[in-house]
């Protein structure tokens, strides 16, 4: 158990020091340490849980250490200890003693402080602590501590829910964001679907190519064109394929790491079309090549989407760089890492890429704009702006094609765009809009 805590602490420190994402670090770290299957779940819950509840646990830590400067490694050890005390079935003595032992190896002189904080926290209990910490606070600040989301994120999510006529569901969304995400596989072609069905798996209600797995997904990945991918991302690729002229030229403009590209290729290949994939970073372009396999049906272009060939494509998928605040279940650190001040620069990039997509579309071509964010600044606003700028663009109603893909999905019938919600659809909070060049 001590080794598991050390590995979880290593993950926390690497996330903090390198700005890496836990969902990418975890499988590599488990493989490097040759972790047994029986320990994988413990390490995942420790690391993900400490990151997910970081803001709340920091509030508790600061409450008991007023005026004291803590190193980040000791703060990380305390976050792991508090998570064991408050949200895991770890005996109290084990949670405290193992965390103190971890602190002794990190920073011996801080072991006494770690012991005192954990014993005081256990004595008061989480419910009483949260009551004390939130007393007299404004609503957003209260929710910030209760649900471990920065107040500005809570305010932005509330506004996005209001636009989608779901403002009363804010607490449901925050709660869903803090739940452990299920693992889904994407079967990118018919053969892959058949292979998973032969293993006794059933497709999910949300995605006809999505399959939920419990435990380690690795054994399934060798069966064919199969990868781990959230259902929301699968639906973005399926919607694009449903709108595109599959016999023409399609572009995945921001394609790394290639999950959506593989799904598109699986559908375009049988129709005789071509698929180009653009990715500005070489290491991510290599991931796209791996996802497409040995016989791609187009080019992998190492360049930013702004350099796309003009008037060349019949269909474009632009899954634009964004805040990623729709995927905080799988990337819990993103809610703490992203700053409201960053939205302006992201918005600028999104608009540049939308302009490049418009220029690259043939007459009659369709563009699917997607973000893994529900924030208005990254979804509705840039779409409205490009529609106002180019009179030969029209907004396409996405509901008919989505209904064909996922008939039971609950959608807002009053809008042509689609906003998926974690608490409602069980997916990342993906946004989709389709624009056709007349």
Protein Blocks (a to p, Z undefined) as FASTA:
>chain_A
ZZmmmmmmmmmmmmmmnopafklmmmmmmmmnopafklmmmmmmmmmmmmmmmmmmmmmm
mmmmghiacdfklmmmmmmmmmmmmmpccdfklmmmmmmmmmmmmmmmlmmmmmmmmmmm
mmnopmlmmmmmmgoiafklmmmmmnopafklmmmmmmmmmmnopmmmmmmmmmmmmpcc
ddddddfbfklmmmmmmnopacdfklmkbccdehjfklmmmnmccddddfklmmmmmmmm
mmpcfklccddfblcgolmmmmmmmmmmmnopacddddfbfklmmmmmmmnommdcbdcd
dddfklgcehkbfbdcdddddehlmmmmmmmmlmmmpcfklmmmmmmmmmmmmmmmmmmp
cghiacddddddfbfklmmmmmmmmmmmmmkbccddfklmmmmmmmmlccdfkbfbdcdd
fklnopacddddddddZZ
